[in-house]
């Protein structure tokens, strides 16, 4: 049996010998978290504080602009309740992923396995704990999710990007809220949502997608000095994100009501000002930066497939990554359906990747009494029994499978197909106003 303290020391020791050598190319006998120097401040962020920045700044970005659209589908009350509900659900499954990572890492450290120049990924955790079948399932869902959803997460905890990303999303969220309040309610504004089941479950799965952006939790943990500290970081990040998503979505729906049903991008309803222009520019910068980081897990998987993961040549690795980037850009051009595609990805991929699979994997990993007795991470203080954890996990699996994947999949795909029928593939301007019809000469 490896006690919690020994397991943590084993993981920290492995991190110092593996990750720090990978990032800095030098041996370190201990981790000095008070490292000075501008370069270390920017690029060597392995603390819990840096991990919080990464989670908070990237948990919600472009989806921030579609949440008012979801509120128009759900109605104000359902929109607020589902944001809180899925936010807490996402925090719980992120906690489960962190527990499974710690368990996997502790077992491998006991076997003297070295992770030098190797980034641990979620499918490897599943493989080590549950076997190759689970590795295949995790790899398939995770890669497909990252491919289609372009999930916005920073992999290495680089504080400068996290700080900038958090500033960009915070500015945009409060711009939406303040601009909507200053604009006031439209004359004759109508708040009729929810009106149709298709729209209701489409909006619900967009919120499920919003708080299910932790498909690369393992990579963020791997960059930390003490990965054990991650287990509550995602919850604290989610609480901060609530201060961005709830005011902005509520204010926009209050001001524009049902008009949002035909405007999935919140920017399109606000008058053009220098403040809106600044928000648009910041979000574009944020998207370009995080697109590169979002592809990183896919890069790692592809490099391992083609045998390039240990190559030190930047040029060779860049060339090897082209087959990953090109399909993503191509798919984005084919389906520029901002908003509906979030719901489709949420129902069909996020539901399994970050909700169902972690809950099932946790239950199966600790199904035996010996595994529970020797667990590197015991149940949390607020849920101290294994039975209670199993009840929560079973609820998550059933709820997300029926409501998220079942009803959500039906609704989001119906809405997605309607977008294709309305705008076609390779739409030049999605949801833009049609050009005025020229007068007929008689």
C-alpha positions as CSV (number, residue, x, y, z in Angstrom):
1,X,0.0,0.0,0.0
2,X,1.3,3.5,-0.9
3,X,0.0,6.1,1.6
4,X,-1.2,9.4,0.3
5,X,1.9,11.3,1.3
6,X,4.3,8.7,-0.3
7,X,2.2,8.7,-3.5
8,X,2.4,12.5,-3.7
9,X,6.1,12.4,-3.1
10,X,6.5,9.8,-5.8
11,X,4.6,11.8,-8.3
12,X,6.4,15.1,-7.5
13,X,9.7,13.3,-7.8
14,X,8.7,11.9,-11.1
15,X,7.5,15.3,-12.3
16,X,10.8,17.0,-11.3
17,X,12.8,14.3,-13.1
18,X,10.6,14.1,-16.2
19,X,8.7,17.3,-16.9
20,X,11.3,19.8,-15.8
21,X,14.0,18.1,-17.8
22,X,11.7,18.0,-20.8
23,X,10.9,21.7,-20.6
24,X,14.3,23.1,-19.4
25,X,16.7,20.3,-20.4
26,X,18.4,20.3,-17.0
27,X,18.4,18.1,-13.9
28,X,16.8,19.6,-10.8
29,X,17.0,18.0,-7.3
30,X,14.1,20.0,-6.0
31,X,11.4,22.4,-7.1
32,X,11.8,26.0,-6.1
33,X,8.4,27.5,-6.5
34,X,9.7,30.9,-5.8
35,X,11.9,30.9,-9.0
36,X,12.9,34.4,-10.1
37,X,13.4,35.8,-13.6
38,X,11.1,37.0,-16.3
39,X,11.6,33.9,-18.4
40,X,10.6,31.6,-15.6
41,X,7.6,33.7,-14.8
42,X,6.3,33.4,-18.3
43,X,7.2,29.8,-19.2
44,X,7.6,27.7,-16.1
45,X,4.2,27.8,-14.4
46,X,3.7,24.5,-12.6
47,X,1.9,25.7,-9.5
48,X,-1.8,25.3,-8.5
49,X,-2.2,29.1,-9.2
50,X,-1.0,28.6,-12.8
51,X,-3.2,25.6,-13.4
52,X,-6.2,27.7,-12.1
53,X,-5.3,30.4,-14.6
54,X,-5.2,27.8,-17.4
55,X,-8.6,26.3,-16.5
56,X,-10.4,29.6,-15.8
57,X,-9.1,31.4,-19.0
58,X,-9.9,28.5,-21.3
59,X,-12.9,26.8,-19.9
60,X,-15.1,29.3,-21.8
61,X,-14.1,31.4,-24.8
62,X,-16.0,31.4,-28.1
63,X,-18.9,29.6,-26.4
64,X,-19.4,32.7,-24.3
65,X,-20.9,34.3,-27.4
66,X,-23.4,31.5,-27.9
67,X,-24.8,31.3,-24.3
68,X,-27.3,34.1,-24.9
69,X,-28.6,32.1,-27.9
70,X,-29.0,29.1,-25.5
71,X,-30.9,31.3,-23.0
72,X,-33.4,32.2,-25.8
73,X,-33.9,28.5,-26.4
74,X,-34.2,27.5,-22.7
75,X,-35.7,30.6,-21.0
76,X,-34.1,32.6,-18.2
77,X,-34.8,30.2,-15.3
78,X,-33.7,27.0,-17.1
79,X,-30.6,28.7,-18.5
80,X,-29.4,29.7,-15.0
81,X,-30.2,26.4,-13.4
82,X,-28.5,24.3,-16.1
83,X,-25.4,26.5,-16.1
84,X,-25.0,25.9,-12.3
85,X,-25.9,22.2,-12.7
86,X,-23.6,21.4,-15.5
87,X,-20.8,23.5,-14.0
88,X,-20.9,21.4,-10.8
89,X,-21.2,18.2,-12.9
90,X,-18.2,19.2,-15.0
91,X,-16.2,20.0,-11.8
92,X,-16.9,16.6,-10.4
93,X,-15.8,14.7,-13.5
94,X,-12.7,16.8,-13.7
95,X,-12.0,15.8,-10.1
96,X,-12.5,12.1,-11.1
97,X,-10.0,12.5,-13.9
98,X,-7.5,14.0,-11.6
99,X,-8.0,11.1,-9.1
100,X,-7.4,8.5,-11.8
101,X,-4.3,10.4,-13.0
102,X,-2.9,10.3,-9.5
103,X,-3.7,6.6,-9.2
104,X,-2.1,5.8,-12.5
105,X,1.0,7.9,-11.8
106,X,1.4,6.4,-8.3
107,X,1.3,2.8,-9.6
108,X,3.8,3.6,-12.4
109,X,6.2,5.3,-10.0
110,X,6.1,2.2,-7.8
111,X,7.3,0.3,-10.9
112,X,10.1,2.8,-11.5
113,X,8.6,3.9,-14.8
114,X,10.2,7.1,-16.1
115,X,8.1,9.7,-18.0
116,X,11.1,11.8,-19.1
117,X,10.3,13.5,-22.5
118,X,6.8,11.9,-22.4
119,X,3.5,13.7,-21.8
120,X,0.9,11.5,-20.1
121,X,-2.5,11.6,-21.8
122,X,-5.9,10.5,-20.8
123,X,-6.0,7.4,-23.0
124,X,-2.8,6.2,-21.4
125,X,-4.3,6.5,-18.0
126,X,-7.3,4.4,-19.1
127,X,-4.9,1.9,-20.6
128,X,-2.9,1.6,-17.5
129,X,-5.8,1.3,-15.1
130,X,-8.4,-0.6,-17.2
131,X,-6.7,-2.1,-20.2
132,X,-6.4,-1.7,-24.0
133,X,-10.2,-1.7,-24.7
134,X,-10.7,1.4,-22.6
135,X,-7.6,2.9,-24.2
136,X,-9.2,2.6,-27.6
137,X,-12.6,4.0,-26.4
138,X,-10.9,7.0,-24.7
139,X,-8.6,7.6,-27.6
140,X,-11.5,7.6,-30.1
141,X,-13.8,9.9,-28.2
142,X,-11.1,12.3,-27.0
143,X,-9.5,12.7,-30.4
144,X,-12.8,13.1,-32.2
145,X,-13.9,15.6,-29.6
146,X,-10.8,17.7,-30.0
147,X,-10.9,17.4,-33.8
148,X,-14.5,18.6,-34.2
149,X,-14.9,20.8,-31.1
150,X,-11.4,22.4,-31.1
151,X,-11.6,22.4,-27.4
152,X,-10.0,25.5,-25.9
153,X,-7.5,24.4,-23.2
154,X,-3.9,25.4,-22.6
155,X,-1.8,22.3,-22.2
156,X,1.4,23.7,-20.6
157,X,0.7,26.0,-17.7
158,X,2.3,29.1,-19.3
159,X,1.2,32.0,-17.1
160,X,1.4,34.8,-19.8
161,X,-1.0,33.1,-22.1
162,X,-3.3,32.1,-19.3
163,X,-3.3,35.7,-18.0
164,X,-4.0,37.1,-21.4
165,X,-6.7,34.6,-22.1
166,X,-8.5,35.3,-18.8
167,X,-8.3,39.0,-19.5
168,X,-9.8,38.6,-22.9
169,X,-12.7,36.5,-21.8
170,X,-13.4,38.6,-18.8
171,X,-13.5,41.8,-20.8
172,X,-15.8,40.2,-23.4
173,X,-18.2,38.8,-20.9
174,X,-18.6,42.1,-19.0
175,X,-18.8,44.0,-22.2
176,X,-21.8,41.9,-23.3
177,X,-23.4,42.4,-19.9
178,X,-22.9,46.1,-19.7
179,X,-23.6,46.8,-23.4
180,X,-26.9,44.9,-23.1
181,X,-27.9,46.8,-19.9
182,X,-27.0,50.2,-21.5
183,X,-28.9,49.3,-24.7
184,X,-32.0,48.4,-22.6
185,X,-34.8,46.2,-23.7
186,X,-35.9,46.2,-27.3
187,X,-39.3,47.7,-27.9
188,X,-41.8,45.0,-27.7
189,X,-39.2,42.4,-26.6
190,X,-40.6,38.9,-26.2
191,X,-39.2,36.2,-23.9
192,X,-41.1,33.1,-25.0
193,X,-38.6,30.4,-24.3
194,X,-38.8,27.5,-24.0
195,X,-41.3,26.8,-26.8
196,X,-40.0,23.7,-28.6
197,X,-38.3,20.5,-27.3
198,X,-35.8,20.6,-30.1
199,X,-34.7,24.1,-29.1
200,X,-34.7,23.4,-25.4
201,X,-32.4,20.4,-25.6
202,X,-30.2,22.1,-28.2
203,X,-29.6,24.9,-25.7
204,X,-29.1,22.5,-22.8
205,X,-26.4,20.5,-24.7
206,X,-24.6,23.8,-25.6
207,X,-24.4,24.4,-21.8
208,X,-23.2,20.8,-21.3
209,X,-20.5,21.6,-23.9
210,X,-19.6,24.8,-22.2
211,X,-18.7,23.1,-18.9
212,X,-17.3,20.0,-20.4
213,X,-14.1,21.5,-21.8
214,X,-11.7,19.5,-19.7
215,X,-10.7,16.8,-22.2
216,X,-7.1,17.7,-21.6
217,X,-7.1,17.8,-17.8
218,X,-4.4,15.2,-17.7
219,X,-2.0,17.2,-19.8
220,X,-2.5,20.3,-17.5
221,X,-1.9,18.1,-14.5
222,X,1.2,16.7,-16.0
223,X,2.6,20.2,-16.2
224,X,2.1,20.8,-12.5
225,X,4.7,20.4,-9.8
226,X,2.2,18.8,-7.5
227,X,-0.7,17.3,-9.5
228,X,-2.6,16.3,-6.4
229,X,-3.5,20.0,-5.9
230,X,-5.5,20.0,-9.1
231,X,-8.4,18.1,-7.7
232,X,-10.3,21.3,-6.6
233,X,-8.8,23.7,-9.0
234,X,-11.4,23.1,-11.7
235,X,-14.2,23.8,-9.3
236,X,-12.6,27.1,-8.3
237,X,-12.2,27.9,-12.0
238,X,-15.8,27.1,-12.6
239,X,-17.0,29.4,-9.8
240,X,-15.1,32.3,-11.5
241,X,-16.5,31.4,-14.9
242,X,-20.0,31.7,-13.4
243,X,-19.2,35.4,-12.8
244,X,-18.7,35.7,-16.6
245,X,-21.3,33.5,-18.1
246,X,-24.4,34.2,-15.9
247,X,-24.4,38.0,-16.0
248,X,-23.6,38.2,-19.8
249,X,-26.1,35.6,-20.9
250,X,-28.8,36.9,-18.6
251,X,-28.4,40.5,-19.6
252,X,-28.3,39.7,-23.3
253,X,-31.5,37.6,-23.1
254,X,-33.2,40.3,-21.0
255,X,-32.4,42.9,-23.6
256,X,-33.1,41.1,-26.9
257,X,-35.3,38.1,-26.0
258,X,-36.4,36.0,-28.9
259,X,-34.3,37.9,-31.4
260,X,-31.4,35.8,-30.2
261,X,-33.0,32.7,-31.7
262,X,-31.8,33.9,-35.1
263,X,-28.5,35.3,-33.8
264,X,-26.2,32.6,-32.3
265,X,-23.4,35.1,-32.1
266,X,-24.2,37.7,-29.4
267,X,-22.0,40.3,-31.1
268,X,-24.4,40.5,-34.1
269,X,-27.1,42.3,-32.0
270,X,-25.0,44.9,-30.4
271,X,-24.3,48.3,-32.1
272,X,-20.8,48.8,-33.4
273,X,-18.7,50.8,-31.0
274,X,-15.0,50.9,-30.1
275,X,-15.8,48.7,-27.1
276,X,-17.4,46.1,-29.3
277,X,-14.6,46.3,-31.8
278,X,-12.1,45.7,-29.0
279,X,-14.1,42.7,-27.8
280,X,-14.2,41.2,-31.3
281,X,-10.4,41.7,-31.7
282,X,-9.7,40.2,-28.3
283,X,-11.8,37.1,-29.0
284,X,-10.2,36.6,-32.4
285,X,-6.7,36.8,-30.9
286,X,-7.9,34.4,-28.2
287,X,-9.2,32.0,-30.8
288,X,-6.0,31.9,-32.8
289,X,-3.8,31.4,-29.8
290,X,-5.9,28.7,-28.2
291,X,-6.5,26.9,-31.5
292,X,-2.8,26.0,-31.5
293,X,-3.0,24.8,-27.9
294,X,-6.2,22.9,-28.5
295,X,-4.6,20.9,-31.2
296,X,-1.7,19.9,-28.9
297,X,-3.2,16.6,-27.6
298,X,-3.9,15.6,-31.2
299,X,-0.4,16.5,-32.1
300,X,0.9,14.3,-29.3
301,X,-1.2,11.3,-30.3
302,X,-0.3,11.7,-34.0
303,X,3.4,12.0,-33.2
304,X,3.3,8.8,-31.1
305,X,1.5,7.0,-34.0
306,X,4.2,8.1,-36.6
307,X,7.1,7.7,-34.2
308,X,8.0,11.4,-33.9
309,X,7.1,12.1,-30.3
310,X,10.7,11.9,-29.1
311,X,12.1,13.9,-32.0
312,X,13.8,17.1,-31.0
313,X,13.7,18.7,-34.4
314,X,11.1,21.4,-34.4
315,X,10.8,21.5,-38.2
316,X,10.2,17.7,-38.5
317,X,7.6,17.8,-35.8
318,X,5.9,20.8,-37.5
319,X,5.8,18.9,-40.8
320,X,4.4,15.8,-39.0
321,X,1.6,17.8,-37.6
322,X,0.2,19.1,-40.9
323,X,-2.1,16.1,-41.4
324,X,-3.8,17.1,-38.1
325,X,-4.3,20.8,-38.9
326,X,-5.5,20.6,-42.5
327,X,-8.7,18.4,-41.8
328,X,-9.7,20.8,-38.9
329,X,-9.5,23.9,-41.1
330,X,-11.4,22.1,-43.8
331,X,-14.2,21.0,-41.5
332,X,-14.5,24.5,-40.1
333,X,-15.0,25.9,-43.6
334,X,-17.6,23.2,-44.4
335,X,-19.7,23.7,-41.3
336,X,-19.5,27.4,-40.1
337,X,-22.5,26.9,-37.9
338,X,-21.5,29.0,-34.9
339,X,-23.7,27.7,-32.0
340,X,-25.5,24.7,-33.4
341,X,-22.1,22.8,-33.9
342,X,-21.4,23.4,-30.2
343,X,-24.6,21.6,-29.2
344,X,-23.9,18.7,-31.6
345,X,-20.4,18.2,-30.3
346,X,-21.6,18.5,-26.7
347,X,-24.3,15.8,-27.2
348,X,-22.4,13.3,-29.3
349,X,-18.8,13.7,-28.0
350,X,-18.5,15.7,-24.8
351,X,-21.2,13.6,-23.1
352,X,-19.0,10.6,-23.3
353,X,-15.5,12.1,-23.2
354,X,-15.8,14.2,-20.1
355,X,-18.8,12.9,-18.3
356,X,-19.7,9.3,-18.9
357,X,-16.2,7.7,-19.5
358,X,-14.6,9.3,-16.4
359,X,-17.5,8.3,-14.1
360,X,-17.5,4.7,-15.5
361,X,-13.7,4.5,-15.3
362,X,-13.6,5.6,-11.7
363,X,-16.2,3.0,-10.7
364,X,-14.4,0.2,-12.5
365,X,-11.0,1.1,-11.2
366,X,-12.1,0.9,-7.6
367,X,-14.7,-1.9,-8.0
368,X,-12.6,-4.3,-5.8
369,X,-12.1,-3.8,-2.1
370,X,-8.3,-4.1,-2.4
371,X,-8.3,-1.3,-4.9
372,X,-10.3,0.9,-2.6
373,X,-8.1,0.0,0.4
374,X,-4.9,0.9,-1.5
375,X,-6.3,3.9,-3.4
376,X,-3.7,6.7,-3.8
377,X,-6.6,9.2,-3.4
378,X,-9.4,8.5,-0.9
379,X,-13.0,9.9,-1.3
380,X,-13.3,13.7,-0.6
381,X,-14.1,15.1,2.8
382,X,-17.6,16.2,1.6
383,X,-18.5,12.7,0.3
384,X,-16.4,10.4,2.6
385,X,-17.9,7.0,1.6
386,X,-17.3,5.0,-1.6
387,X,-21.0,4.1,-1.7
388,X,-21.9,7.8,-2.0
389,X,-19.3,8.3,-4.8
390,X,-20.8,5.3,-6.7
391,X,-24.3,6.8,-6.4
392,X,-23.1,10.2,-7.7
393,X,-21.2,8.5,-10.6
394,X,-24.2,6.3,-11.5
395,X,-26.5,9.3,-11.6
396,X,-24.1,11.2,-13.9
397,X,-23.8,8.2,-16.3
398,X,-27.6,7.8,-16.5
399,X,-28.5,11.5,-16.7
400,X,-25.9,12.4,-19.4
401,X,-26.6,9.2,-21.4
402,X,-30.4,9.9,-21.4
403,X,-30.7,13.7,-21.4
404,X,-27.3,14.7,-22.9
405,X,-26.7,12.1,-25.5
406,X,-30.2,10.9,-26.0
407,X,-32.5,13.9,-26.1
408,X,-29.6,16.3,-26.7
409,X,-28.3,14.2,-29.6
410,X,-31.7,14.1,-31.2
411,X,-32.3,17.9,-30.8
412,X,-28.8,19.1,-31.8
413,X,-28.6,16.9,-34.9
414,X,-32.1,18.0,-35.9
415,X,-31.1,21.7,-35.5
416,X,-27.7,21.0,-37.2
417,X,-29.4,19.5,-40.3
418,X,-31.8,22.4,-40.4
419,X,-28.8,24.8,-40.6
420,X,-27.3,22.7,-43.5
421,X,-30.7,22.9,-45.3
422,X,-31.0,26.6,-44.7
423,X,-27.5,27.8,-45.3
424,X,-25.9,24.9,-47.2
425,X,-22.3,23.8,-46.9
426,X,-19.4,26.2,-47.3
427,X,-21.7,29.1,-46.3
428,X,-20.0,32.4,-47.1
429,X,-21.8,34.3,-44.4
430,X,-23.6,32.4,-41.7
431,X,-26.8,34.0,-40.4
432,X,-26.0,37.2,-42.3
433,X,-28.9,39.4,-43.5
434,X,-29.8,38.6,-47.1
435,X,-29.0,41.4,-49.6
436,X,-31.9,43.7,-50.4
437,X,-34.0,42.6,-53.3
438,X,-33.6,45.0,-56.2
439,X,-36.8,46.7,-57.3
440,X,-38.6,45.1,-60.2
441,X,-39.0,47.2,-63.3
442,X,-42.4,46.9,-65.0
